[in-house]
Amino acid sequence: MWSSIFKGIEFLFVDVLFVPMDWLAKLELSNWWIANILTWIFIIICCSAFVYWLKQLRIFAANNEDEQDTTAHSFLK
């Protein structure tokens, strides 16, 4: 019983879920840029989120709405 469960898990991951990763690994040998397009998309999303976060921090700092308390919790006072 247990071996059939583990073989089912193996089939799911190796033959179904990792097929796109195998395709990208083969594609990388011919064109590195296309194979890493997903990575570049995530990098662009993270960089834009970081820039947005910094802009929001500047807005709150300019309005004196941010609380610059040096203690993180009340029990540290």
Summary of the structure (lengths in Angstrom):
residues: 77
radius of gyration: 23.6
end to end distance: 57.8
largest distance: 64.4
contacts: 130
relative contact order: 0.05
helix: 77%
strand: 0%
